Amino acid sequence: MNMTPKEIVNYLDDYIIGQNDAKKTIALALRNRYRRMRLSDELQEEIMPKNILMIGSTGIGKTEIARRMAKMMDLPFVKVEASKYTEVGFVGRDVESMIRDLVYESMNLVTKEFETKIQEDIDAEVIRQIMEILVPSLPQGATDNARESFIKTYNIMETKLLSGSMDDKKITIELPKRTHVEIIDSNLPMDMSAMSESLNNMLGKMNKDTIKKEVTIEVAKKLLRSEASENLLDQEAIKTEAVKRAQNGGIIFLDEIDKIATGNSKNQDPSKEGVQRDLLPIVEGSNVQTKYGQIKTDHILFIAAGAFHVSKPSDLIPELQGRFPLRVELNPLDEDDLYQILTNTKNSLLRQYEALLSVEGVTLQFEDDAVRAFAALSVNANEKTEDIGARRLHTVIERVLEDISFDADEKSGETIIVTKNLVHEKLDSLVENEDTARYIL
């Protein structure tokens, strides 16, 4: 998608309040990816992505910025936590698994795009197969009257099938009998997924048996659509495009990178530095073996993030620091920021609760003073306990709406107004008591 930096920032403004420096840095990183892909192949190879280090407390928008930008641009995106990895030789996830996760996401993304392009063909194939069951073909040598009657019956049944009026009718369909082998174990020293792929291909060619299932037409449409999609899609083209997109447009959000910083403490876990050194070749650029072939990581964009309350970015090994040249510090959220999050973002928490209770026939409304009270009490709770940023809003709003939501099925047709007094009644005593706030809020 060809979006200018200003357009990218404007899009992010709909979902994230403030943090303009971070948005600008992200927008430029994305735009530079677009610019690079329009250059000659020789120059493309020379231009490396400028990886980003985002510094700031939890709940202030680091992950949301990265997630939204990937969704906006239809790019392969994975979020991983650096603290979950272990260095080579220890039991746990190896750092190369993040690349395999990225390629998997890329395959899903590209497969959906290809399916959309041939959706009409897939639907037509499903209808054809079901119609063959509902109205079997005429034998050779059928009379003209029989053919005319067949066409009339076929058209009537097809119209009903397309309208959905026959979805409850049961039919018997045949599906390929599948023997599937999946090897998933992140503790293995090497990528064994290629072995499972080879086994499945071999078993698929050997096993031509089918199984019969009696299901409703509604279910048959779903089962046959999956089969038709697999048969009609060009799997090799999907694989080629997915690998290309992962290599040139993939984004890996490496959260909690501060948890593997070593610092100067004597009690530091030595394996943390080992994880950093294992990360280094991935971020610098190397080849990683996946079930879809080798993936070059040279042009994957890495966005690392951490609170850095205990450690500092300078506590990372120098080589890794150098691979994150763009650094942006996100600002803590104040009361006005939280208020803006509740009122000026698309699909805000308040809109979500209003939509959820509308299912029960309840109209939920929030007074402006009540919204400001949510923001003020969330800031207060963050100051008295752990500062979890905007995530505190989830807790305080749920606390206030818990009883209303519980009884909603009995209040269909009613309008419930959440007032400032109700918010303070539910939350004041909890926020003021620091011990209670710590465990409940």
C-alpha positions as MATLAB code, in Angstrom:
seq = 'MNMTPKEIVNYLDDYIIGQNDAKKTIALALRNRYRRMRLSDELQEEIMPKNILMIGSTGIGKTEIARRMAKMMDLPFVKVEASKYTEVGFVGRDVESMIRDLVYESMNLVTKEFETKIQEDIDAEVIRQIMEILVPSLPQGATDNARESFIKTYNIMETKLLSGSMDDKKITIELPKRTHVEIIDSNLPMDMSAMSESLNNMLGKMNKDTIKKEVTIEVAKKLLRSEASENLLDQEAIKTEAVKRAQNGGIIFLDEIDKIATGNSKNQDPSKEGVQRDLLPIVEGSNVQTKYGQIKTDHILFIAAGAFHVSKPSDLIPELQGRFPLRVELNPLDEDDLYQILTNTKNSLLRQYEALLSVEGVTLQFEDDAVRAFAALSVNANEKTEDIGARRLHTVIERVLEDISFDADEKSGETIIVTKNLVHEKLDSLVENEDTARYIL';
ca = [
       0.000    0.000    0.000;
       1.380    3.365   -1.075;
       0.805    5.701    1.886;
       2.760    8.848    2.652;
       4.253    9.334    6.145;
       1.515   11.876    6.948;
      -1.209    9.416    5.903;
       0.351    6.692    8.060;
       0.475    9.013   11.087;
      -3.140   10.091   10.487;
      -4.212    6.447   10.407;
      -2.379    5.686   13.649;
      -3.983    8.764   15.264;
      -7.352    7.005   14.984;
      -6.168    4.269   17.330;
      -3.313    5.655   19.438;
      -3.379    8.907   21.403;
      -0.186   10.964   21.502;
       3.249    9.363   20.989;
       3.862   11.519   17.908;
       7.627   10.879   17.832;
       7.086    7.115   17.734;
       4.426    7.417   15.022;
       6.695    9.600   12.892;
       9.613    7.172   13.233;
       7.388    4.222   12.311;
       5.872    6.102    9.356;
       9.300    6.911    7.922;
      10.460    3.305    8.375;
       7.440    2.077    6.404;
       7.791    4.689    3.701;
      11.465    3.827    3.246;
      10.459    0.194    2.670;
       8.126    1.325   -0.097;
      10.868    3.539   -1.574;
      13.411    0.709   -1.487;
      11.170   -1.672   -3.440;
      11.051    0.816   -6.314;
      14.827    0.830   -6.783;
      17.025   -1.439   -8.874;
      17.705   -4.934   -7.493;
      21.356   -4.068   -6.962;
      20.556   -1.010   -4.862;
      17.784   -2.811   -2.978;
      20.327   -5.279   -1.645;
      22.475   -2.455   -0.281;
      19.719   -0.589    1.601;
      19.167   -2.165    4.990;
      16.153   -1.409    7.220;
      16.718    0.985   10.117;
      15.600   -1.111   13.079;
      13.791    0.715   15.874;
      14.147    0.588   19.672;
      11.048    1.830   21.502;
      11.529    2.759   25.152;
       8.611    3.202   27.525;
       6.443    1.656   30.228;
       3.847   -1.001   29.568;
       0.444    0.030   28.293;
       1.440    3.271   26.543;
       1.056    2.094   22.959;
       4.321    0.408   21.867;
       2.748   -2.852   20.697;
      -0.401   -1.172   19.405;
       1.590    1.140   17.122;
       3.477   -1.783   15.572;
       0.379   -3.988   15.296;
      -1.736   -1.301   13.673;
       0.910   -0.352   11.145;
       1.371   -3.981   10.057;
      -2.392   -4.426    9.692;
      -2.679   -1.178    7.757;
       0.008   -2.181    5.263;
      -1.005   -5.884    5.011;
       2.478   -6.929    6.058;
       3.538  -10.190    7.754;
       3.846   -9.333   11.452;
       4.701  -11.299   14.584;
       5.082  -10.172   18.168;
       7.521  -12.175   20.272;
       8.916  -11.759   23.752;
      12.699  -11.731   24.034;
      12.536  -13.137   27.576;
      10.995  -16.396   26.260;
      14.088  -17.353   24.265;
      17.122  -19.287   25.445;
      20.582  -19.495   23.995;
      21.655  -22.464   21.904;
      22.259  -25.525   24.072;
      19.526  -24.720   26.624;
      15.980  -26.081   26.681;
      13.488  -23.521   25.331;
      12.620  -21.629   22.171;
      15.516  -20.870   19.860;
      15.673  -17.387   18.332;
      15.317  -18.706   14.772;
      11.759  -19.796   15.588;
      10.631  -16.151   15.294;
      11.560  -16.252   11.603;
       9.594  -19.464   11.113;
       6.620  -17.804   12.864;
       6.927  -14.826   10.515;
       6.908  -17.022    7.394;
       3.867  -18.885    8.737;
       2.020  -15.571    9.153;
       3.107  -14.537    5.669;
       1.715  -17.783    4.223;
      -1.635  -17.161    5.942;
      -1.734  -13.581    4.673;
      -0.922  -14.461    1.067;
      -3.230  -17.504    1.042;
      -6.180  -15.299    2.068;
      -5.317  -12.813   -0.683;
      -5.169  -15.564   -3.318;
      -8.433  -17.051   -2.051;
     -10.136  -13.662   -2.382;
      -9.007  -13.389   -6.009;
     -10.542  -16.752   -6.966;
     -13.476  -16.668   -4.531;
     -16.019  -16.851   -7.365;
     -14.295  -19.925   -8.820;
     -14.215  -21.596   -5.401;
     -17.914  -20.878   -4.777;
     -18.834  -22.128   -8.260;
     -16.935  -25.384   -7.701;
     -18.670  -25.962   -4.355;
     -22.113  -25.366   -5.892;
     -21.255  -27.702   -8.786;
     -20.272  -30.530   -6.429;
     -23.386  -30.165   -4.273;
     -25.648  -29.977   -7.330;
     -24.165  -33.237   -8.613;
     -25.357  -34.843   -5.376;
     -28.800  -33.206   -5.380;
     -29.498  -33.677   -9.088;
     -27.419  -36.595  -10.488;
     -26.497  -36.380  -14.164;
     -28.722  -38.054  -16.740;
     -27.526  -41.327  -18.254;
     -26.394  -41.320  -21.874;
     -29.210  -41.684  -24.381;
     -31.768  -39.811  -22.254;
     -34.795  -38.513  -24.162;
     -35.356  -34.853  -24.954;
     -38.245  -34.750  -22.464;
     -35.977  -36.174  -19.756;
     -33.302  -33.558  -20.543;
     -35.834  -30.756  -20.457;
     -37.183  -31.987  -17.128;
     -33.620  -32.330  -15.807;
     -32.730  -28.730  -16.737;
     -35.913  -27.410  -15.110;
     -35.288  -29.360  -11.905;
     -31.620  -28.363  -11.899;
     -32.425  -24.648  -12.178;
     -35.026  -24.814   -9.398;
     -32.667  -26.664   -7.052;
     -29.753  -24.353   -7.868;
     -31.859  -21.290   -7.072;
     -32.845  -22.785   -3.722;
     -29.249  -23.780   -2.987;
     -27.932  -20.295   -3.712;
     -30.643  -18.671   -1.591;
     -29.700  -20.791    1.431;
     -33.217  -22.204    1.856;
     -31.814  -25.758    1.669;
     -29.015  -25.306    4.208;
     -30.742  -27.582    6.756;
     -31.129  -30.466    4.290;
     -28.688  -33.355    4.824;
     -26.559  -34.815    2.043;
     -23.706  -37.327    1.873;
     -20.389  -35.979    0.608;
     -17.046  -37.630   -0.091;
     -13.825  -36.133    1.240;
     -10.219  -37.304    0.861;
      -9.020  -39.436    3.734;
      -6.065  -37.562    5.170;
      -3.179  -38.823    7.234;
      -1.425  -35.789    8.660;
       1.892  -35.661   10.483;
       2.869  -32.517   12.369;
       6.188  -32.130   14.159;
       6.056  -29.133   16.476;
       8.684  -28.879   19.172;
      10.557  -25.633   19.723;
      13.059  -27.486   21.918;
      14.492  -29.379   18.947;
      17.972  -28.210   17.951;
      16.977  -27.863   14.271;
      13.873  -27.104   12.263;
      12.003  -30.386   11.836;
       8.970  -28.831   10.127;
      10.434  -29.613    6.693;
      10.372  -33.316    7.632;
       6.658  -33.166    8.506;
       5.960  -31.394    5.192;
       7.774  -34.112    3.216;
       5.956  -36.876    5.087;
       2.582  -35.248    4.449;
       3.321  -34.849    0.724;
       4.349  -38.504    0.505;
       1.306  -39.725    2.444;
      -0.996  -37.535    0.343;
       0.252  -39.131   -2.888;
       0.027  -42.659   -1.488;
      -3.413  -42.355    0.073;
      -6.212  -41.964   -2.501;
      -9.013  -43.230   -0.239;
     -12.087  -41.124    0.517;
     -14.495  -41.070    3.428;
     -18.249  -40.417    3.298;
     -19.908  -37.942    5.644;
     -23.584  -37.147    6.107;
     -23.826  -33.439    6.898;
     -26.156  -30.523    6.333;
     -25.681  -28.512    3.151;
     -24.509  -25.581    5.283;
     -21.677  -27.692    6.699;
     -21.017  -29.310    3.315;
     -20.391  -25.864    1.793;
     -17.656  -25.189    4.348;
     -16.011  -28.597    4.001;
     -16.094  -28.570    0.221;
     -14.956  -24.941    0.063;
     -11.809  -25.849    1.978;
     -11.151  -28.739   -0.406;
     -11.935  -26.673   -3.511;
      -9.705  -23.865   -2.294;
      -6.793  -26.257   -1.828;
      -7.279  -27.742   -5.293;
      -7.698  -24.443   -7.138;
      -4.992  -22.404   -5.410;
      -1.528  -22.281   -6.923;
       0.405  -23.424   -3.838;
       3.798  -22.843   -5.434;
       2.905  -19.247   -6.335;
       1.620  -18.665   -2.797;
       4.812  -20.045   -1.293;
       6.999  -17.894   -3.564;
       5.050  -14.721   -2.791;
       4.899  -15.476    0.963;
       8.659  -16.002    1.186;
       9.276  -12.816   -0.804;
       6.937  -10.802    1.394;
       8.389  -12.160    4.632;
      11.908  -11.285    3.492;
      11.153   -7.818    2.141;
       8.148   -6.659    4.144;
       8.170   -8.748    7.313;
       8.088   -7.019   10.704;
       9.125   -8.655   13.968;
       8.145   -6.862   17.171;
      10.641   -7.956   19.811;
       9.049   -7.091   23.143;
      10.665   -7.144   26.595;
      14.155   -6.739   25.162;
      15.119   -5.034   28.431;
      14.641   -8.404   30.177;
      17.688   -9.838   28.394;
      19.922   -6.804   29.061;
      22.768   -7.833   31.367;
      23.742   -4.604   33.150;
      26.469   -4.544   35.770;
      24.796   -6.570   38.512;
      26.732   -9.548   39.875;
      23.542  -11.661   39.934;
      22.849  -11.404   36.223;
      21.828  -14.560   34.372;
      24.707  -15.341   31.971;
      22.271  -16.896   29.485;
      20.820  -13.439   28.806;
      23.961  -12.400   26.999;
      23.829  -15.719   25.158;
      20.335  -14.885   23.860;
      21.585  -11.474   22.711;
      24.460  -13.085   20.825;
      22.063  -15.580   19.222;
      19.802  -12.688   18.194;
      22.656  -10.767   16.637;
      23.050  -12.764   13.378;
      19.263  -12.812   12.899;
      19.028   -9.028   13.205;
      22.249   -8.392   11.257;
      21.165  -10.637    8.407;
      21.487  -14.376    7.951;
      19.746  -17.355    6.347;
      17.230  -19.328    8.407;
      15.905  -22.706    7.287;
      12.096  -23.059    7.331;
       9.638  -25.581    5.881;
       9.214  -23.199    2.927;
      12.925  -22.930    2.228;
      15.686  -20.583    3.350;
      14.693  -17.091    4.480;
      17.104  -14.176    4.323;
      16.648  -11.910    7.333;
      18.681   -8.983    5.937;
      15.639   -6.859    5.079;
      13.219   -7.858    7.844;
      12.345   -4.849   10.022;
      12.919   -5.443   13.737;
      11.182   -3.234   16.273;
      12.426   -3.877   19.803;
      10.644   -2.505   22.851;
      11.151   -2.444   26.574;
      10.384   -0.451   29.707;
      14.042   -0.337   30.806;
      13.082    0.396   34.431;
      15.911   -1.708   35.868;
      18.327   -1.870   32.952;
      19.316    0.656   30.273;
      19.611    0.326   26.484;
      23.370    0.640   26.980;
      23.255   -2.620   29.001;
      22.638   -4.529   25.764;
      25.783   -5.830   24.100;
      27.289   -3.116   21.843;
      26.856   -5.156   18.653;
      23.100   -5.504   19.272;
      22.738   -1.851   20.230;
      24.272   -0.924   16.896;
      21.585   -2.860   15.020;
      18.841   -0.590   16.435;
      19.958    2.848   15.246;
      16.544    4.523   15.593;
      15.503    5.082   19.193;
      12.294    6.672   20.353;
      11.098    7.232   23.911;
       7.355    7.063   24.476;
       5.723    9.418   26.960;
       3.802    8.263   30.059;
       0.032    8.664   29.787;
      -1.603   11.356   31.902;
      -5.278   11.827   32.795;
      -6.113   13.738   29.615;
      -4.458   11.040   27.467;
      -6.614    8.344   29.071;
      -9.722   10.457   28.572;
      -8.824   10.893   24.888;
      -8.262    7.133   24.565;
     -11.804    6.513   25.809;
     -13.447    9.169   23.653;
     -11.366    9.849   20.537;
     -10.200    6.430   19.309;
     -11.978    4.101   16.897;
     -13.649    1.153   18.635;
     -12.728    2.507   22.082;
     -13.498    0.503   25.204;
     -16.688    2.484   25.830;
     -17.958    1.783   22.293;
     -17.140   -1.899   22.784;
     -19.168   -2.131   25.998;
     -22.072   -0.262   24.399;
     -22.054   -2.736   21.505;
     -21.816   -5.790   23.779;
     -24.804   -4.768   25.924;
     -26.844   -3.781   22.872;
     -26.954   -7.512   22.089;
     -29.098   -7.883   25.243;
     -31.292   -4.961   24.157;
     -29.723   -2.618   26.725;
     -28.744    0.938   25.753;
     -25.612    1.907   27.684;
     -24.636    5.570   27.945;
     -21.681    7.259   29.663;
     -21.820   10.778   31.071;
     -18.764   12.867   30.218;
     -18.001   13.339   33.931;
     -18.058    9.560   34.363;
     -15.520    9.129   31.544;
     -13.245   11.721   33.161;
     -13.626    9.875   36.465;
     -12.492    6.646   34.777;
      -9.380    8.457   33.538;
      -8.623   10.131   36.887;
      -9.058    6.968   38.950;
      -6.944    4.958   36.476;
      -4.088    7.441   36.846;
      -4.488    7.303   40.625;
      -4.385    3.492   40.626;
      -1.309    3.524   38.369;
       0.472    5.848   40.783;
      -0.367    3.759   43.868;
       0.479    0.385   42.316;
       2.262   -0.727   39.153;
       1.935    1.710   36.251;
       0.325   -0.366   33.488;
      -0.747    2.627   31.411;
      -3.962    2.426   29.396;
      -4.449   -1.222   30.362;
      -5.704    0.066   33.733;
      -8.817    1.346   31.941;
      -9.889   -2.233   31.215;
      -9.806   -3.055   34.921;
     -11.621   -0.021   36.294;
     -14.357   -0.008   33.631;
     -14.983   -3.729   34.073;
     -15.231   -3.185   37.828;
     -17.912   -0.515   37.395;
     -19.913   -2.389   34.735;
     -19.665   -5.862   36.272;
     -23.119   -5.861   37.935;
     -24.779   -4.071   35.017;
     -23.372   -6.632   32.579;
     -24.333   -9.556   34.835;
     -28.008   -8.500   34.972;
     -28.243   -7.198   31.401;
     -30.424  -10.085   30.166;
     -33.149   -8.974   32.620;
     -33.083   -5.326   31.499;
     -33.844   -5.582   27.795;
     -35.292   -2.340   26.465;
     -33.811   -0.224   29.260;
     -31.358    2.659   29.010;
     -28.631    2.613   31.647;
     -26.603    5.759   32.234;
     -23.201    5.447   33.873;
     -22.722    8.526   36.064;
     -19.753   10.040   37.856;
     -21.345    9.089   41.203;
     -21.633    5.442   40.143;
     -17.950    5.352   39.128;
     -16.790    6.836   42.431;
     -19.152    4.581   44.391;
     -17.637    1.470   42.798;
     -13.986    2.531   42.760;
     -13.079    5.140   45.393;
     -12.620    2.728   48.291;
     -10.585    0.332   46.120;
      -8.234    2.986   44.739;
      -7.639    4.682   48.100;
      -6.667    1.420   49.802;
      -3.253    0.696   48.298;
      -3.214   -2.997   49.276;
      -6.695   -3.566   47.835;
      -5.829   -1.648   44.670;
      -2.722   -3.738   44.164;
      -4.659   -7.029   44.187;
      -8.004   -5.996   42.705;
      -7.155   -3.187   40.305;
];
